[in-house]
Amino acid sequence: MALHHLKLQAIIILWGFTAILGSLIELSAPVVVLYRTGIAALLMIAWQRKRLAISYKEAVIYLLTGLVIAGHWTTFFLAVKIANVSACMIGIATLSLWTAILEPLLVRKKRLRLLDVTLGGIVGLGVMIIFKTEAHLGSGLLVALFSAFLAALFSIFNSFYVKKNHHHVITTYEMSGAALFCALFIFFAAPSSDLTPNLADWLWLGLLSVFCTIVAYSQYIALLHHLSVFTINFASNLEPVYGILFAAIFFREYQSLNAEFWLGAIIIIASIILYPFLKEKSSP
């Protein structure tokens, strides 16, 4: 079990780079997601082509889930573009709270747990403390809140899918669906979008597609065999902490590492460490 949690932290560290890479790429949010998912899908198809034969119904379901993923990543990068990394992370920190609310509604055997909702709210408070100086960036925050809702949604869906097919197969179809929906959106809603990455963009898109998408996303699905959706999404609240640390390192945003940052970080880390013990004590 400890190995699964270590793997989860490695995935979250990779996700912590996502907002950084998104802010470096000089393309609109839908175009970033199109390249991210398109490159990932092509590489996965070339790699997994011998095992992609699944039922028509499963293929359609996974492709449609790609729509939700495309919506999540587009709104995620949009929040970064219209506000900044900090405002985006405030909204994304509500992921565990959305999961605690949605999972009992969508999963028959799950019930609403006061512990999950309470700790989800406490973690959200921790992130708000970290980024309270950015709270005026309201539009970016609202977009990020919707992004977190979509992330909770497809996380719950994937907890069903992983029981039926290999995580690499699921990733291939979902990335293909996400790329398809992004292409359709750009063609019909934003035909004037700049689709030409510069040389630096190609580098960042390559890192984003391979490490933050193929590696991190497929391994996240694999972990659903061993960890609950809420546990994974709850631990993912460390992503804002990693994100602001990376911003300090790469963008020299050292002013963010103030007392509020460390207080919020301690609240988040303490909640994540305590959650397994509190969960065990609260179990009937």
N, C-alpha and C positions, 0 to 999 in steps of 0.2 A: 504493500500500500504506500509506503514511503517513497518508493521509486516512481509511482504514478503521480504523487504530489510534486516530486522534483521535476518530472517531465512537464507537468502543468505549469510550473514556474518558468521553465525554459520557453514554453509557448507564449506565456504572458509577456516575457521580456521581448520576444520577437514582435508581438502585437504592440508593445510600447514604442517600437520604431515606426509603426504605421503612420501615425499622425506626423512624425518628423519627416518621413519620406513624402507624404502627401503635401506638406507645406513647401517642400523643395521642388516638386514637379510643377512646371509652369503650364499646366493644362487645366481645363474646367473639371469639376468633380465627376460628371458622367463619363468624360473621355478617359480620365484616370482609371475609373473602374472598368471601362471597356478594355483598355490595354491590360490592366491587372488580371482580369478574369479570362480574357482572350488568350494571353500568353500562357497562363496557367492551364487552361483547357487544352490547348494544342500540345503542350508538353505532356500532359497527363494522358491524352488520347494516344500519342506516340508510344508512351510507356506501358499503358494498360490495355492496348487494343485487343489482346487475346482473351481478356476476361470481361469485356464490356457487354456481352450478350445477357441481357436481363429481360424480364417481361415488359411488354408495352406499357402496362399500367404503372409499373415501378419507374420506368424511364420518364413518363409524363409527370409523375409526382415529383421526382427529383429535379426535372427541368423547371417545373413551376416553383419549387422551393428556391431555385436560382433567382426568381423574380424578387422574392423577399430579401435574399442576400444582396442582390444588386441594389435594392432600395436602402438597405442598411448601410452599405459601404458608400453609396452615393451621398446620402444624407450626412454620413460621418465626415467625408471629405468636404462637403458643402459647409458644414459647421466650422471646419478649420478655415475654409476660404473666406467666409463672410464675417467671421469673428477671429478666433485664434485657437491654438492648441488647448489653452486653459479652459475656455468656454466650452469647447467640445467635450473635454474630459469631465466637466461638471455633469453634463447630461448623461454621458456614458456610464457614470458611476451609479446611476439608478438601475442598471441592468439586473442586479440581484433582487431588487425590490419588485421590478416588473416580473421576474421569474417566479418569485414567491406568490404573486397575485395570479399570474396566468396559468401556472402549472396545475393547480387544483381545478381550474375551469376546463382545461383541455385533457387532463389525464384522469381517468376514472378513479384509479386507486389512490390518487394523491389528495390530501386534505390540506386546507389552509393552516399553516403552522404559525402561531404567534411569534415563536423564536425567530423564524426565517424573516418575517415581516419586520420585526423589531431590529434585528441585526442589519438587515438591508437598509433600514432607515438610519441607523447609527453610522454605517459606512458612508451613506450619502451625506450625512452631517460632516463627517471627517473630510470628505472631498470639498464640500462647500467652505469649510474653514480654510483649506489650502488655497482655494481660488476666490475668496470673498472679494478681493480687490478687482476681480474680473466680472462681478455679477451684473454690471451695467450692460454687458454684451448680450442683451436679451434675445435677439433674433437667433443668434448662433446657439444659444442654450436651448431654445425651443426645438430647433432642428435636431440637436443632439439628443434631446429627450425622446423624440420620435424614432431616432436611430437606435436608441437603446431598447425601445419597445419591439422593433423589428428583430433585433438580435436575440432577445428573449424568445420571440416567436419561433425563429428557425432553429434555435438550440433545442427547444422542446420537440419540434418535428424530428430533428436528427436523432433524438433519443429513441424514437420508434424505428427509424430506418436502419440504424446500426445493427439491429438484431437480424436483419434480413440479407444484407450485402456487405462486402468488404468496404472499409472506409475509403480506400483509393478509388473504388468504383463510384461510390456516392459522391466523392469530391469531383471526379471527372464530369459527371452529369450535372451537378449543381453549378460548377464553374462554367460549363457550356451554356446552361440556361441563363445564368447571370450575364454572360457576354452577349447572348442573343437579345435579351431584353434591353440591355444598354444600347446596342446597335439600333434597335427599333426606336427607342426613345430619342436618340440623337437624330436619326433620319427624319422622324415626324415632328419632333418638338424643338429641336435645336440644330437644324441643318447647316447653320452658318458656323458651327463650332470649329475651332482650330484643331485639326486631327494630326498635326505634324509635330512630334516631339523633337526637341533639340538633342544634341549629343549627351548632355548631362541628364536630361529626362530619361533617355534610354537606359542609362546606368541605374538610376533610381527605380525605374519601372522593372528592370530585371531583378533587382534585390527585392522589391515589393512582391513580385510575382512568384519568385522561387522560394524565398525564405519565409516571408510573412503570409504567403497564401498556400502554396503547395505543401511545404513542410509543416507550418504551424496549423493550417486548417485541417489537413488530413489527420494529423496526430491528435488534434482536439476531438475529432469525431471518434478516433480509436479509443480515446479515454472515456467516452460515454459507455464503454463496456464495463468500466471499473468504478467510475465516479458518477454521482448524480448530477443532473443539469444544474441544480441550485449550487452544489459544491463548486463546480467549475466556474459558474458565473459569479459566485461570491468571491472566489479567489481572484477572479479577473479584475476586481476592484483595485488591485495593486497596479494595474496598467497606468492609471493617472500618475501614480508615484514614480514609476519607471519613466513615463513620458516626460515629466517635468525635470527629472534628473538628466535625461538625455538632452533635453532642450538647454539645460544649463551647460552641459558639456559641449554640444555642437553649435549652439547659437549664443553662448556666453550670457545666458539669461540668469546670472547668479542672483539677481535681486529677488527672484522667486523663492530662493532657499532661505526664507526668513523663519521667524518663530512659528507663524501660522502653518507653514509647510510641515515643519517637524511635528507640531501638535496633531495636525490632521493625519500625517503619516503614521504616527503612533496609534491613533484611534483605529485606523484601517488595519494595520498589521496585528494589533492586539485582538481585534474582532475576528480576523481570519484564523489566528492561532487558537483562540478560545472556542470557536464554533464547533469543532468536533467533540470537545469535552462537554459543552453545554447541550449539544444535540443528544449525546449518549445519556446524560442525566435526565433530560426531558422525555426520553423515549419511555413508553409504557412498559 
